[in-house]
């Protein structure tokens, strides 16, 4: 939320509709990447190695 508001406040775009569309798309992509990284981290064991396939399937 804060990143989106910061984008709107500092946007170099003159068209407010375009600024909202670009900001929403960008922040959604950042959120998706963050959630993917969290999901990827949850599948790794304590050593940082990927969990066995049987453990990943059970989760």
PyMOL Python script that loads the backbone (N, CA, C, O; Angstrom):
from pymol import cmd

cmd.read_pdbstr("""\
ATOM      1  N   UNK A   1       0.799  -1.185   0.000  1.00  0.00           N
ATOM      2  CA  UNK A   1       0.000   0.000   0.000  1.00  0.00           C
ATOM      3  C   UNK A   1       0.852   1.263   0.000  1.00  0.00           C
ATOM      4  O   UNK A   1       0.579   2.205  -0.744  1.00  0.00           O
ATOM      5  N   UNK A   2       1.891   1.277   0.844  1.00  0.00           N
ATOM      6  CA  UNK A   2       2.722   2.476   0.968  1.00  0.00           C
ATOM      7  C   UNK A   2       3.519   2.717  -0.311  1.00  0.00           C
ATOM      8  O   UNK A   2       3.702   3.863  -0.721  1.00  0.00           O
ATOM      9  N   UNK A   3       3.988   1.653  -0.935  1.00  0.00           N
ATOM     10  CA  UNK A   3       4.747   1.790  -2.182  1.00  0.00           C
ATOM     11  C   UNK A   3       3.868   2.389  -3.286  1.00  0.00           C
ATOM     12  O   UNK A   3       4.323   3.222  -4.069  1.00  0.00           O
ATOM     13  N   UNK A   4       2.619   1.959  -3.336  1.00  0.00           N
ATOM     14  CA  UNK A   4       1.679   2.481  -4.329  1.00  0.00           C
ATOM     15  C   UNK A   4       1.412   3.967  -4.093  1.00  0.00           C
ATOM     16  O   UNK A   4       1.415   4.754  -5.040  1.00  0.00           O
ATOM     17  N   UNK A   5       1.184   4.353  -2.849  1.00  0.00           N
ATOM     18  CA  UNK A   5       0.941   5.764  -2.532  1.00  0.00           C
ATOM     19  C   UNK A   5       2.167   6.617  -2.823  1.00  0.00           C
ATOM     20  O   UNK A   5       2.044   7.746  -3.298  1.00  0.00           O
ATOM     21  N   UNK A   6       3.337   6.085  -2.542  1.00  0.00           N
ATOM     22  CA  UNK A   6       4.565   6.811  -2.848  1.00  0.00           C
ATOM     23  C   UNK A   6       4.695   7.014  -4.358  1.00  0.00           C
ATOM     24  O   UNK A   6       5.079   8.091  -4.813  1.00  0.00           O
ATOM     25  N   UNK A   7       4.377   5.986  -5.125  1.00  0.00           N
ATOM     26  CA  UNK A   7       4.418   6.107  -6.583  1.00  0.00           C
ATOM     27  C   UNK A   7       3.467   7.205  -7.060  1.00  0.00           C
ATOM     28  O   UNK A   7       3.827   8.019  -7.911  1.00  0.00           O
ATOM     29  N   UNK A   8       2.245   7.225  -6.505  1.00  0.00           N
ATOM     30  CA  UNK A   8       1.281   8.236  -6.935  1.00  0.00           C
ATOM     31  C   UNK A   8       1.752   9.642  -6.581  1.00  0.00           C
ATOM     32  O   UNK A   8       1.537  10.581  -7.348  1.00  0.00           O
ATOM     33  N   UNK A   9       2.385   9.790  -5.436  1.00  0.00           N
ATOM     34  CA  UNK A   9       2.856  11.109  -5.014  1.00  0.00           C
ATOM     35  C   UNK A   9       4.032  11.590  -5.862  1.00  0.00           C
ATOM     36  O   UNK A   9       4.149  12.783  -6.140  1.00  0.00           O
ATOM     37  N   UNK A  10       4.900  10.670  -6.271  1.00  0.00           N
ATOM     38  CA  UNK A  10       6.121  11.050  -6.982  1.00  0.00           C
ATOM     39  C   UNK A  10       6.097  10.708  -8.473  1.00  0.00           C
ATOM     40  O   UNK A  10       7.119  10.825  -9.150  1.00  0.00           O
ATOM     41  N   UNK A  11       4.958  10.294  -8.981  1.00  0.00           N
ATOM     42  CA  UNK A  11       4.865   9.841 -10.366  1.00  0.00           C
ATOM     43  C   UNK A  11       5.252  10.932 -11.361  1.00  0.00           C
ATOM     44  O   UNK A  11       4.771  12.061 -11.266  1.00  0.00           O
ATOM     45  N   UNK A  12       6.125  10.593 -12.317  1.00  0.00           N
ATOM     46  CA  UNK A  12       6.491  11.565 -13.352  1.00  0.00           C
ATOM     47  C   UNK A  12       5.438  11.664 -14.463  1.00  0.00           C
ATOM     48  O   UNK A  12       5.551  12.504 -15.355  1.00  0.00           O
ATOM     49  N   UNK A  13       4.426  10.811 -14.405  1.00  0.00           N
ATOM     50  CA  UNK A  13       3.396  10.803 -15.443  1.00  0.00           C
ATOM     51  C   UNK A  13       2.384  11.919 -15.197  1.00  0.00           C
ATOM     52  O   UNK A  13       1.979  12.163 -14.060  1.00  0.00           O
ATOM     53  N   UNK A  14       1.983  12.586 -16.262  1.00  0.00           N
ATOM     54  CA  UNK A  14       1.027  13.686 -16.127  1.00  0.00           C
ATOM     55  C   UNK A  14      -0.414  13.188 -16.059  1.00  0.00           C
ATOM     56  O   UNK A  14      -1.258  13.824 -15.428  1.00  0.00           O
ATOM     57  N   UNK A  15      -0.699  12.070 -16.697  1.00  0.00           N
ATOM     58  CA  UNK A  15      -2.058  11.526 -16.710  1.00  0.00           C
ATOM     59  C   UNK A  15      -2.293  10.715 -15.431  1.00  0.00           C
ATOM     60  O   UNK A  15      -1.630   9.698 -15.226  1.00  0.00           O
ATOM     61  N   UNK A  16      -3.225  11.143 -14.563  1.00  0.00           N
ATOM     62  CA  UNK A  16      -3.433  10.423 -13.296  1.00  0.00           C
ATOM     63  C   UNK A  16      -3.956   8.999 -13.487  1.00  0.00           C
ATOM     64  O   UNK A  16      -3.631   8.114 -12.696  1.00  0.00           O
ATOM     65  N   UNK A  17      -4.755   8.770 -14.516  1.00  0.00           N
ATOM     66  CA  UNK A  17      -5.266   7.415 -14.772  1.00  0.00           C
ATOM     67  C   UNK A  17      -4.117   6.487 -15.155  1.00  0.00           C
ATOM     68  O   UNK A  17      -4.034   5.362 -14.663  1.00  0.00           O
ATOM     69  N   UNK A  18      -3.249   6.948 -16.017  1.00  0.00           N
ATOM     70  CA  UNK A  18      -2.088   6.157 -16.422  1.00  0.00           C
ATOM     71  C   UNK A  18      -1.163   5.904 -15.233  1.00  0.00           C
ATOM     72  O   UNK A  18      -0.594   4.819 -15.110  1.00  0.00           O
ATOM     73  N   UNK A  19      -1.010   6.893 -14.362  1.00  0.00           N
ATOM     74  CA  UNK A  19      -0.168   6.726 -13.173  1.00  0.00           C
ATOM     75  C   UNK A  19      -0.731   5.641 -12.260  1.00  0.00           C
ATOM     76  O   UNK A  19       0.022   4.825 -11.727  1.00  0.00           O
ATOM     77  N   UNK A  20      -2.057   5.627 -12.078  1.00  0.00           N
ATOM     78  CA  UNK A  20      -2.688   4.599 -11.240  1.00  0.00           C
ATOM     79  C   UNK A  20      -2.526   3.225 -11.881  1.00  0.00           C
ATOM     80  O   UNK A  20      -2.199   2.258 -11.194  1.00  0.00           O
ATOM     81  N   UNK A  21      -2.752   3.130 -13.187  1.00  0.00           N
ATOM     82  CA  UNK A  21      -2.624   1.842 -13.873  1.00  0.00           C
ATOM     83  C   UNK A  21      -1.195   1.308 -13.802  1.00  0.00           C
ATOM     84  O   UNK A  21      -0.986   0.131 -13.508  1.00  0.00           O
ATOM     85  N   UNK A  22      -0.227   2.154 -14.066  1.00  0.00           N
ATOM     86  CA  UNK A  22       1.176   1.727 -14.025  1.00  0.00           C
ATOM     87  C   UNK A  22       1.592   1.363 -12.607  1.00  0.00           C
ATOM     88  O   UNK A  22       2.287   0.368 -12.397  1.00  0.00           O
ATOM     89  N   UNK A  23       1.173   2.157 -11.641  1.00  0.00           N
ATOM     90  CA  UNK A  23       1.515   1.880 -10.248  1.00  0.00           C
ATOM     91  C   UNK A  23       0.898   0.589  -9.751  1.00  0.00           C
ATOM     92  O   UNK A  23       1.560  -0.199  -9.076  1.00  0.00           O
ATOM     93  N   UNK A  24      -0.373   0.366 -10.082  1.00  0.00           N
ATOM     94  CA  UNK A  24      -1.053  -0.851  -9.651  1.00  0.00           C
ATOM     95  C   UNK A  24      -0.382  -2.082 -10.253  1.00  0.00           C
ATOM     96  O   UNK A  24      -0.151  -3.071  -9.558  1.00  0.00           O
ATOM     97  N   UNK A  25      -0.075  -2.018 -11.528  1.00  0.00           N
ATOM     98  CA  UNK A  25       0.585  -3.140 -12.204  1.00  0.00           C
ATOM     99  C   UNK A  25       1.949  -3.425 -11.580  1.00  0.00           C
ATOM    100  O   UNK A  25       2.292  -4.580 -11.328  1.00  0.00           O
ATOM    101  N   UNK A  26       2.712  -2.387 -11.336  1.00  0.00           N
ATOM    102  CA  UNK A  26       4.056  -2.548 -10.768  1.00  0.00           C
ATOM    103  C   UNK A  26       4.012  -3.110  -9.354  1.00  0.00           C
ATOM    104  O   UNK A  26       4.759  -4.031  -9.026  1.00  0.00           O
ATOM    105  N   UNK A  27       3.144  -2.560  -8.523  1.00  0.00           N
ATOM    106  CA  UNK A  27       3.066  -3.021  -7.134  1.00  0.00           C
ATOM    107  C   UNK A  27       2.522  -4.443  -7.073  1.00  0.00           C
ATOM    108  O   UNK A  27       2.943  -5.225  -6.221  1.00  0.00           O
ATOM    109  N   UNK A  28       1.595  -4.789  -7.959  1.00  0.00           N
ATOM    110  CA  UNK A  28       1.090  -6.160  -8.013  1.00  0.00           C
ATOM    111  C   UNK A  28       2.202  -7.136  -8.390  1.00  0.00           C
ATOM    112  O   UNK A  28       2.285  -8.230  -7.833  1.00  0.00           O
ATOM    113  N   UNK A  29       3.048  -6.745  -9.326  1.00  0.00           N
ATOM    114  CA  UNK A  29       4.182  -7.594  -9.717  1.00  0.00           C
ATOM    115  C   UNK A  29       5.164  -7.762  -8.562  1.00  0.00           C
ATOM    116  O   UNK A  29       5.682  -8.858  -8.350  1.00  0.00           O
ATOM    117  N   UNK A  30       5.427  -6.693  -7.814  1.00  0.00           N
ATOM    118  CA  UNK A  30       6.332  -6.772  -6.659  1.00  0.00           C
ATOM    119  C   UNK A  30       5.738  -7.692  -5.596  1.00  0.00           C
ATOM    120  O   UNK A  30       6.456  -8.505  -5.012  1.00  0.00           O
ATOM    121  N   UNK A  31       4.437  -7.574  -5.339  1.00  0.00           N
ATOM    122  CA  UNK A  31       3.778  -8.436  -4.356  1.00  0.00           C
ATOM    123  C   UNK A  31       3.829  -9.898  -4.794  1.00  0.00           C
ATOM    124  O   UNK A  31       4.105 -10.776  -3.976  1.00  0.00           O
ATOM    125  N   UNK A  32       3.566 -10.168  -6.068  1.00  0.00           N
ATOM    126  CA  UNK A  32       3.618 -11.543  -6.565  1.00  0.00           C
ATOM    127  C   UNK A  32       5.021 -12.126  -6.424  1.00  0.00           C
ATOM    128  O   UNK A  32       5.176 -13.286  -6.044  1.00  0.00           O
ATOM    129  N   UNK A  33       6.037 -11.329  -6.726  1.00  0.00           N
ATOM    130  CA  UNK A  33       7.418 -11.785  -6.579  1.00  0.00           C
ATOM    131  C   UNK A  33       7.749 -12.068  -5.112  1.00  0.00           C
ATOM    132  O   UNK A  33       8.406 -13.063  -4.806  1.00  0.00           O
ATOM    133  N   UNK A  34       7.300 -11.204  -4.214  1.00  0.00           N
ATOM    134  CA  UNK A  34       7.558 -11.408  -2.784  1.00  0.00           C
ATOM    135  C   UNK A  34       6.874 -12.678  -2.282  1.00  0.00           C
ATOM    136  O   UNK A  34       7.473 -13.446  -1.529  1.00  0.00           O
ATOM    137  N   UNK A  35       5.641 -12.902  -2.686  1.00  0.00           N
ATOM    138  CA  UNK A  35       4.930 -14.112  -2.266  1.00  0.00           C
ATOM    139  C   UNK A  35       5.577 -15.369  -2.849  1.00  0.00           C
ATOM    140  O   UNK A  35       5.636 -16.404  -2.186  1.00  0.00           O
ATOM    141  N   UNK A  36       6.062 -15.276  -4.087  1.00  0.00           N
ATOM    142  CA  UNK A  36       6.755 -16.411  -4.696  1.00  0.00           C
ATOM    143  C   UNK A  36       8.025 -16.735  -3.920  1.00  0.00           C
ATOM    144  O   UNK A  36       8.328 -17.903  -3.677  1.00  0.00           O
ATOM    145  N   UNK A  37       8.775 -15.690  -3.528  1.00  0.00           N
ATOM    146  CA  UNK A  37      10.006 -15.904  -2.757  1.00  0.00           C
ATOM    147  C   UNK A  37       9.694 -16.541  -1.402  1.00  0.00           C
ATOM    148  O   UNK A  37      10.428 -17.417  -0.945  1.00  0.00           O
ATOM    149  N   UNK A  38       8.612 -16.107  -0.760  1.00  0.00           N
ATOM    150  CA  UNK A  38       8.221 -16.693   0.525  1.00  0.00           C
ATOM    151  C   UNK A  38       7.857 -18.161   0.332  1.00  0.00           C
ATOM    152  O   UNK A  38       8.271 -19.013   1.119  1.00  0.00           O
ATOM    153  N   UNK A  39       7.093 -18.455  -0.701  1.00  0.00           N
ATOM    154  CA  UNK A  39       6.705 -19.836  -0.985  1.00  0.00           C
ATOM    155  C   UNK A  39       7.925 -20.694  -1.292  1.00  0.00           C
ATOM    156  O   UNK A  39       8.019 -21.830  -0.826  1.00  0.00           O
ATOM    157  N   UNK A  40       8.850 -20.166  -2.064  1.00  0.00           N
ATOM    158  CA  UNK A  40      10.069 -20.889  -2.397  1.00  0.00           C
ATOM    159  C   UNK A  40      10.894 -21.152  -1.140  1.00  0.00           C
ATOM    160  O   UNK A  40      11.454 -22.238  -0.988  1.00  0.00           O
ATOM    161  N   UNK A  41      10.975 -20.193  -0.255  1.00  0.00           N
ATOM    162  CA  UNK A  41      11.730 -20.351   0.982  1.00  0.00           C
ATOM    163  C   UNK A  41      11.114 -21.385   1.906  1.00  0.00           C
ATOM    164  O   UNK A  41      11.834 -22.056   2.645  1.00  0.00           O
ATOM    165  N   UNK A  42       9.801 -21.529   1.880  1.00  0.00           N
ATOM    166  CA  UNK A  42       9.120 -22.500   2.720  1.00  0.00           C
ATOM    167  C   UNK A  42       9.362 -23.930   2.293  1.00  0.00           C
ATOM    168  O   UNK A  42       9.162 -24.855   3.080  1.00  0.00           O
ATOM    169  N   UNK A  43       9.786 -24.123   1.068  1.00  0.00           N
ATOM    170  CA  UNK A  43      10.032 -25.476   0.559  1.00  0.00           C
ATOM    171  C   UNK A  43      11.452 -25.945   0.814  1.00  0.00           C
ATOM    172  O   UNK A  43      11.776 -27.095   0.521  1.00  0.00           O
ATOM    173  N   UNK A  44      12.301 -25.094   1.347  1.00  0.00           N
ATOM    174  CA  UNK A  44      13.699 -25.455   1.589  1.00  0.00           C
ATOM    175  C   UNK A  44      13.857 -25.972   3.017  1.00  0.00           C
ATOM    176  O   UNK A  44      13.153 -25.545   3.931  1.00  0.00           O
ATOM    177  N   UNK A  45      14.788 -26.890   3.184  1.00  0.00           N
ATOM    178  CA  UNK A  45      15.079 -27.424   4.504  1.00  0.00           C
ATOM    179  C   UNK A  45      15.929 -26.454   5.306  1.00  0.00           C
ATOM    180  O   UNK A  45      16.202 -25.344   4.847  1.00  0.00           O
ATOM    181  N   UNK A  46      16.349 -26.854   6.491  1.00  0.00           N
ATOM    182  CA  UNK A  46      17.147 -25.993   7.365  1.00  0.00           C
ATOM    183  C   UNK A  46      18.509 -25.674   6.755  1.00  0.00           C
ATOM    184  O   UNK A  46      19.090 -24.633   7.064  1.00  0.00           O
ATOM    185  N   UNK A  47      19.025 -26.544   5.900  1.00  0.00           N
ATOM    186  CA  UNK A  47      20.339 -26.319   5.290  1.00  0.00           C
ATOM    187  C   UNK A  47      20.259 -25.431   4.055  1.00  0.00           C
ATOM    188  O   UNK A  47      21.290 -25.047   3.504  1.00  0.00           O
ATOM    189  N   UNK A  48      19.060 -25.104   3.620  1.00  0.00           N
ATOM    190  CA  UNK A  48      18.907 -24.300   2.423  1.00  0.00           C
ATOM    191  C   UNK A  48      18.739 -25.140   1.171  1.00  0.00           C
ATOM    192  O   UNK A  48      18.514 -24.607   0.084  1.00  0.00           O
ATOM    193  N   UNK A  49      18.848 -26.461   1.323  1.00  0.00           N
ATOM    194  CA  UNK A  49      18.658 -27.354   0.187  1.00  0.00           C
ATOM    195  C   UNK A  49      17.164 -27.580  -0.021  1.00  0.00           C
ATOM    196  O   UNK A  49      16.393 -27.523   0.937  1.00  0.00           O
ATOM    197  N   UNK A  50      16.750 -27.835  -1.250  1.00  0.00           N
ATOM    198  CA  UNK A  50      15.334 -28.108  -1.486  1.00  0.00           C
ATOM    199  C   UNK A  50      14.863 -29.310  -0.677  1.00  0.00           C
ATOM    200  O   UNK A  50      15.606 -30.273  -0.487  1.00  0.00           O
ATOM    201  N   UNK A  51      13.631 -29.243  -0.209  1.00  0.00           N
ATOM    202  CA  UNK A  51      13.060 -30.344   0.559  1.00  0.00           C
ATOM    203  C   UNK A  51      12.830 -31.536  -0.367  1.00  0.00           C
ATOM    204  O   UNK A  51      12.648 -31.351  -1.570  1.00  0.00           O
ATOM    205  N   UNK A  52      12.836 -32.750   0.171  1.00  0.00           N
ATOM    206  CA  UNK A  52      12.550 -33.930  -0.652  1.00  0.00           C
ATOM    207  C   UNK A  52      11.164 -33.823  -1.286  1.00  0.00           C
ATOM    208  O   UNK A  52      10.278 -33.158  -0.749  1.00  0.00           O
ATOM    209  N   UNK A  53      10.987 -34.474  -2.417  1.00  0.00           N
ATOM    210  CA  UNK A  53       9.718 -34.401  -3.145  1.00  0.00           C
ATOM    211  C   UNK A  53       8.558 -34.889  -2.291  1.00  0.00           C
ATOM    212  O   UNK A  53       7.459 -34.342  -2.386  1.00  0.00           O
ATOM    213  N   UNK A  54       8.773 -35.899  -1.462  1.00  0.00           N
ATOM    214  CA  UNK A  54       7.689 -36.418  -0.630  1.00  0.00           C
ATOM    215  C   UNK A  54       7.242 -35.381   0.392  1.00  0.00           C
ATOM    216  O   UNK A  54       6.052 -35.293   0.694  1.00  0.00           O
ATOM    217  N   UNK A  55       8.168 -34.597   0.929  1.00  0.00           N
ATOM    218  CA  UNK A  55       7.811 -33.555   1.898  1.00  0.00           C
ATOM    219  C   UNK A  55       7.089 -32.407   1.211  1.00  0.00           C
ATOM    220  O   UNK A  55       6.164 -31.827   1.780  1.00  0.00           O
ATOM    221  N   UNK A  56       7.500 -32.076   0.000  1.00  0.00           N
ATOM    222  CA  UNK A  56       6.856 -30.987  -0.738  1.00  0.00           C
ATOM    223  C   UNK A  56       5.441 -31.384  -1.149  1.00  0.00           C
ATOM    224  O   UNK A  56       4.539 -30.547  -1.155  1.00  0.00           O
ATOM    225  N   UNK A  57       5.243 -32.655  -1.494  1.00  0.00           N
ATOM    226  CA  UNK A  57       3.920 -33.116  -1.905  1.00  0.00           C
ATOM    227  C   UNK A  57       2.962 -33.168  -0.723  1.00  0.00           C
ATOM    228  O   UNK A  57       1.763 -32.951  -0.892  1.00  0.00           O
ATOM    229  N   UNK A  58       3.471 -33.450   0.461  1.00  0.00           N
ATOM    230  CA  UNK A  58       2.623 -33.536   1.645  1.00  0.00           C
ATOM    231  C   UNK A  58       2.186 -32.163   2.128  1.00  0.00           C
ATOM    232  O   UNK A  58       1.179 -32.048   2.826  1.00  0.00           O
ATOM    233  N   UNK A  59       2.926 -31.121   1.768  1.00  0.00           N
ATOM    234  CA  UNK A  59       2.613 -29.772   2.261  1.00  0.00           C
ATOM    235  C   UNK A  59       1.478 -29.145   1.554  1.00  0.00           C
ATOM    236  O   UNK A  59       1.106 -28.014   1.865  1.00  0.00           O
TER     237      UNK A  59
END
""", "prot")
cmd.dss("prot")
cmd.show_as("cartoon", "prot")
cmd.util.cbc("prot")
cmd.orient("prot")
